[in-house]
Amino acid sequence: MSRLTFTGKLAVVGLLFFILVALFAGVIAPHDPTETDPERILKAPPGFPLGCDQSGQCVLSRLIHGARLTLEIGFFARFIALLVGLAVGLTAGYFGGWWDWLLMRIVDIFLAFPSLLLAIAISMVLGQGLLTVILAIAIVGWAETARIVRGAALELRSAEFVEAAHAMGASHTRVILTHILPNCMPLVVVIFTMGMATAILAEASLSFLGLGVDPSLPTWGGMVSTGKDYLLHSPGLSIYPGLCIGFAVVVFNLLGDELRDVLDPGRRSQW
């Protein structure tokens, strides 16, 4: 097993920083992110390092609390997508036959639609809200996970240790849970990590279009959207949350690449 490179270590530090900011947002943020004051609109009074937005809310506090909301949405959306993708991919790859054909055709249907357009359509049907955003991102992301896991399951089902388990009378469920799934875990970890970057971008896109969570909640995509009308007067209203989105996406992508090489370098060319 190779060690983390310098880039990988930077990604880990960035992830830890991101998580700590999200966990302790209530302590770190200098002000209530929802507190408004007409006298502070588009100004930078003392105690507000990044100034205030068009509603007189502290930009820094909203960025900090936005990290928590972004991490929550990304984690739960990817977790749901991973569970569904694992179930479908393992079933299709392990059993093969008509199970494989049927499930992969469903996967093809979901992959045929542009992910962002599908997420927008789902959000418009279900309505605005935190749960809607999580479900929309999860529904968009499970199909790709299923296809990748299915390929790994196809390879593992013919392995000698799987055939030995069958010879000893192990059930299909036991073989999948104790032999196939554990050997897919390095792949699962990489899928989840890199999927977080996709989920963060999807949430930011939906919030930017006004289809995300409640506009009163601090989200980076929503801050970019509301700040775009003040680019000439206060460009930081869009630039700061945009930089935060870029930082989070780069961290998860770099970490995913690093984990891919560390956990299973033999699959690098296949992923």
N, C-alpha and C positions, 0 to 999 in steps of 0.2 A: 504493500500500500504506500503510495507516494504521499509526501507531506504537502501541506498548503504552501503555495507560492506567496510571494510578497503581495500580489494582487488579491489572492484569496484571503490573506490576513487582513488587508484593508477592507475587503467586503464583509468579513466577520465583525470587524470593529464598527463599520457603518451600520450593520444590522443590529448590533447590540445598542448602539446609540439610538437608532430608530425605535427599538422596543422600549428602552428606558424612558425616552421622551413620551411615548404613548402611555406607558404604565403610570408615570408620575406627572401627567399633564396637569392635573389639578393642583399640584404643588409647584411646578415649574412656572406655569403661566402667571404673569404678573397681574392679570385682570380677568374678570368674567368675560368669556368670549361673546356672550349674548347681550352684554350691557351696552346700551346706546346713550349717546349724549350729543344733541344737536350742536353744541358749542365746540365739539372736537372734530366735526366733519372735515375730512381731508386735511387735517392738521397733524402736527407732531409735537404735542405738549410734553413737558417733562414727565418722565415715567412711562413713556410710550416709545420704545427704541425704534420701531419700524413705522410709527405714526398710526393714524386711524383711517378707517375706510369711509365710504360714502354714507354710512349710518352712524358714524362716530364710534365704531367698535375697534378695539385694540387688534391690530393686524397680527402682531406677534402671538398673542393669546389664541387667536383663531387658527394660526398655523400650527401651534403646539397641539391644540385639541383636535385639529384636523388629522394629525398623525395617528391619534388613537382611533378615530372613526375609520380612517383609511385602512389601518391594520385589521380592525375588526371585520370590516366588509370583505377585504381580501382573504383573510383566513377562513371565515365561515363559507364564503363562496367556493373557494378552492377545496375545502374539506368535503363539502357536499358533492362537488364535481368529481373529486377523487373517489369517493365511496361508490357513486354510480358507475364511473368509468372502470373501477376495479371489478365490480360485480359483472358488468357486461363483458369486459375484456377477458377475464378469467373464464367465464362460462363459454364464450365463443372459442377461445383458444384451446381450452382443455377438452371440451366435448366434440368440437368440430362438427362436421356434417350439416344438417339442416339448421341446427342451433347457430352455428357459425354463419351460415348464409343469411338467415333471418336477421340476426343482431347486427351484422355488418351492413346490411342494406339500410337498417334504421340509422346506423352511424353515418352512412353515406348521405342520407337525406339531410341530417343536421349539418354535415360538413359542406353541403352544397350551397348553403346560404352564407353570405358574408357575416362574420360574427357580430360586428357592431350593428349592422342593420337588424339582425335577429334580436339582439339585446334591446334595441330601440323599440321594436315591435312588441316584444314581451312587456316592456315597461309601460308602453301606451295602453296595452290591454289590461294589465293588472293594476295600473294606477301608481301614483308616486308614493314612495315610502322606503324605509330601510330594508324590510323583508323583500320587497319587490326587487330592489337592486341586487341583493344577494342571490335570489332565485334566478334572475335574468342572467347574471354572470355565470352561475353554476350550470344552468341549462345550456349556455353557449359553450362551456368548456369541457363538459364530460366526454363528448364524442372523440375528441383528439386523444384524450387519456385512454379511452377504451381501445382505440386502434393500436396504440403503442403497447399497452399491456397484453393485448391479444397476441401480438408478435412474440413477446417474451414467453407467454404461456404455450404457444405452439412449439417453441424450441424446447421448453422444459418438460413437456409431457412425455417426450420420448427418451428422457434421460434415464440412466441405469437405476438411480436411486428411486425414481418414480415407479419404474417397472418392478423393482424389488418390493416396494410398498404394496403394489397390486398383488404380487405373488403371496404376500403375507396376509392378504384378505382385508386390507385397509379399504374403507369406503371412499367414494369419490369426494365427499365433503372433507374427510380427513386428509386425503392426499392434497387437495387444493389448499387447505388451511395450514397444514404442517410441512408441506414440501414445495408446492408451487409458489404460494404467496411469500414465504420468507425469502426465497431466492429472487423475488421481484422487488424486494424492499429497496435496494440501492436505486433501482429505476424509479420507484415510487417517490423517493425522497427528492430526486432531481426534478421529476415532473411537478411535484408540489411547489418546490422552491422557485422554479422558473415560471410556473403558472401564477405565482403571486404577482410578478411583474405585469403579466397580462391582465390580471384582475384589477390591479391599481389603475392601469391605463383605461380599462373599461369603465370603472367607477368614475374616473375623472371625466371621461367623455360623456357619460350619461348626465352627470351633474352639470357639465358645461352646457348641455342642451336643455337643461331644466327638467330632466326625467329622472333625476336621482332622488336623494333623500330630501326631507323638508329644507327649503332654502334657508331657514333660520339656523339650521345646524351648520357648524363650520366644516366644510369639505374643501379640499384643495381645488377640485374641478369647479365647484360653485364659486370660489373666490376668483378664479381666473375669469369666469363668465361675467360676474358682476364688475370686475375691475377693468374689463376691456373697454368700457365706455369712458374711462378716465385715464387712458394711456398717455395722453399728452400732458395732463396736469399731474397725475400721480402714477407713473408707470409701475412702481413697486407693487401696487395692488394686484397686478397680474403676474409680474415677474417673480416675486417671492414664492407664491404657491406653485408656479410653473417650475421653479428650480427644485422645490421640494418633491414634486412628482418625478422629475428627472433623476434626482438623487435616489429615491426609493426604487425606481425601475432599474437603474444601473446596479445598485447594490444586490438586488435579487438575481439579476441576470448574471453578474460576475460570480456570485456565490453558487448559482446553479451550475455554471460551467466548471467551477472548481470542484464541486462535489461530484460531478460526473467523472472527472479524471481520478479523484481520490478513491471513491467508492468502488468503481469498476472500470479501470482504464481499458480493459479489453473490449468494452462495448463502445468506445469513443467514436469510432468510425461509423457505427450503426445508428447512433442517436442523432 
